[in-house]
């Protein structure tokens, strides 16, 4: 699946690198984290990575797309690019002050994300909800329950105008 996924995302980013404004949930809550190491999961064009690097974080930006990661290479000294298939990637434990996961869902990563946060580390997670049990969509309250051992700062499920998913789940949590 790796080659198919890489080709799919490379084609998408060749045609459109997307919006360069950082995610609004990130701009609202990033300051809860100690400025240190950050992980941007499925970073795409790097919009959130750039934002965090400008705030002083050292960011590991991970994405499967060679086009997206190629766009990020050598653009900011605070961003370390990792071109990797997230379906097989392992996240090192106790490593990050902040983890950002926006518009990506791989349930296999949930326990690794939790373990990868340092004490008082912050998780900012936002992804789509599917009412049709779509494999790339969350179920209602799934995100909230997946990280229930963290201290939840903010959680919301709200309407979304995405063509395939009509709701979005947003979570901000701190590891105690």
C-alpha positions as CSV (number, residue, x, y, z in Angstrom):
1,X,0.0,0.0,0.0
2,X,2.9,2.3,0.6
3,X,3.6,3.0,-3.1
4,X,0.0,3.6,-3.9
5,X,-0.4,5.9,-0.9
6,X,2.8,7.8,-1.8
7,X,1.7,8.2,-5.5
8,X,-1.8,9.4,-4.4
9,X,-0.4,12.1,-2.1
10,X,2.5,13.0,-4.4
11,X,-0.1,13.7,-7.1
12,X,-2.3,15.7,-4.8
13,X,0.6,17.9,-3.7
14,X,2.0,18.3,-7.2
15,X,-1.4,19.7,-8.3
16,X,-2.0,21.8,-5.1
17,X,0.2,22.2,-2.1
18,X,-2.8,23.4,-0.1
19,X,-3.5,26.2,2.4
20,X,-0.4,27.5,4.1
21,X,-2.2,29.0,7.1
22,X,-1.7,27.0,10.3
23,X,-4.6,25.1,11.7
24,X,-6.8,27.3,13.9
25,X,-6.8,24.8,16.7
26,X,-3.0,24.9,16.7
27,X,-2.9,28.7,16.8
28,X,-5.3,28.7,19.7
29,X,-3.6,26.1,21.9
30,X,0.1,25.8,21.0
31,X,1.2,28.0,23.9
32,X,0.0,25.3,26.4
33,X,3.1,23.3,25.5
34,X,6.7,24.0,26.7
35,X,8.7,25.2,23.8
36,X,10.9,22.3,22.9
37,X,10.3,19.3,20.6
38,X,7.2,18.9,18.5
39,X,5.9,16.3,16.2
40,X,3.7,17.1,13.2
41,X,2.0,13.9,12.1
42,X,1.0,13.8,8.4
43,X,2.5,17.3,8.0
44,X,1.5,17.7,4.4
45,X,2.8,21.1,3.1
46,X,4.2,21.9,6.5
47,X,1.9,24.7,7.5
48,X,1.8,23.6,11.1
49,X,5.5,22.7,11.2
50,X,6.4,26.2,9.9
51,X,4.2,27.8,12.5
52,X,5.7,25.9,15.4
53,X,9.3,26.3,14.1
54,X,8.7,30.1,14.0
55,X,7.5,29.9,17.7
56,X,10.8,28.2,18.6
57,X,10.0,24.5,18.5
58,X,12.3,21.9,17.0
59,X,9.8,20.1,14.8
60,X,9.9,16.6,13.3
61,X,7.6,16.8,10.3
62,X,6.5,13.4,9.0
63,X,4.6,12.6,5.8
64,X,4.5,9.9,3.2
65,X,4.6,12.3,0.2
66,X,8.0,13.0,-1.3
67,X,6.5,16.1,-2.9
68,X,5.3,17.5,0.4
69,X,8.5,16.6,2.3
70,X,10.6,17.8,-0.6
71,X,8.9,21.2,-0.3
72,X,9.9,21.3,3.4
73,X,13.5,20.2,3.1
74,X,15.9,23.0,4.1
75,X,13.2,25.6,4.5
76,X,13.7,26.2,8.2
77,X,16.5,25.0,10.5
78,X,14.0,24.1,13.2
79,X,12.2,21.6,10.9
80,X,13.5,18.1,10.5
81,X,11.7,16.3,7.7
82,X,10.9,12.6,7.8
83,X,9.5,11.0,4.6
84,X,7.9,7.9,6.0
85,X,4.7,5.8,5.6
86,X,2.8,6.4,8.8
87,X,1.2,3.0,8.5
88,X,4.5,1.4,9.6
89,X,6.2,4.2,11.5
90,X,6.9,3.9,15.2
91,X,6.9,6.9,17.4
92,X,9.6,7.1,20.1
93,X,8.3,7.3,23.7
94,X,8.7,10.3,26.0
95,X,10.1,12.5,23.3
96,X,7.8,15.4,22.5
97,X,6.5,18.5,24.3
98,X,3.8,18.9,21.7
99,X,2.2,16.5,19.1
100,X,0.0,17.8,16.4
101,X,-2.2,15.5,14.3
102,X,-4.5,17.4,11.9
103,X,-6.8,15.8,9.3
104,X,-5.1,12.4,9.6
105,X,-6.3,9.3,11.2
106,X,-4.4,6.1,12.0
107,X,-5.8,4.5,15.1
108,X,-2.7,2.3,15.4
109,X,-0.8,5.4,16.4
110,X,-3.1,6.4,19.4
111,X,-1.1,4.5,22.1
112,X,2.2,5.6,20.6
113,X,1.1,9.2,20.5
114,X,0.2,9.0,24.2
115,X,3.5,7.4,25.1
116,X,5.5,9.8,22.9
117,X,4.4,12.8,25.0
118,X,6.7,13.9,27.8
119,X,5.0,14.7,31.1
120,X,3.0,17.9,30.7
121,X,3.2,17.3,26.9
122,X,0.3,18.6,24.9
123,X,-1.7,16.8,22.2
124,X,-3.6,18.8,19.6
125,X,-5.6,16.4,17.4
126,X,-8.3,17.2,14.9
127,X,-9.8,14.8,12.4
128,X,-13.0,14.0,10.5
129,X,-16.0,12.1,11.9
130,X,-17.8,9.6,9.7
131,X,-21.4,8.6,10.3
132,X,-20.9,5.7,7.9
133,X,-18.1,3.8,9.7
134,X,-15.6,5.0,7.1
135,X,-12.1,3.7,8.0
136,X,-10.6,7.2,7.7
137,X,-13.3,8.8,9.8
138,X,-13.7,8.9,13.6
139,X,-16.9,7.8,15.3
140,X,-18.7,10.2,17.6
141,X,-16.7,10.6,20.9
142,X,-14.0,8.1,19.7
143,X,-11.3,10.7,19.9
144,X,-12.4,11.7,23.4
145,X,-12.3,8.1,24.6
146,X,-9.0,7.3,22.8
147,X,-7.1,9.8,25.0
148,X,-9.1,9.6,28.2
149,X,-6.0,9.0,30.3
150,X,-4.8,12.5,29.3
151,X,-6.2,15.6,30.9
152,X,-8.7,17.0,28.4
153,X,-8.4,20.8,28.0
154,X,-10.8,21.1,25.0
155,X,-13.0,18.8,23.1
156,X,-15.6,19.5,20.5
157,X,-17.5,17.8,17.7
158,X,-18.8,20.3,15.2
159,X,-20.2,20.5,11.7
160,X,-17.7,20.5,8.8
161,X,-18.1,21.3,5.1
162,X,-15.8,18.5,3.9
163,X,-17.5,16.7,1.0
164,X,-17.1,13.2,2.5
165,X,-17.2,13.9,6.2
166,X,-19.7,16.3,7.7
167,X,-18.3,16.6,11.2
168,X,-14.9,17.4,12.8
169,X,-13.6,16.3,16.2
170,X,-11.1,18.5,17.9
171,X,-9.2,17.6,21.1
172,X,-6.5,19.3,23.1
173,X,-5.1,17.3,26.0
174,X,-2.1,17.3,28.4
175,X,-0.2,14.2,29.6
176,X,-0.1,14.2,33.4
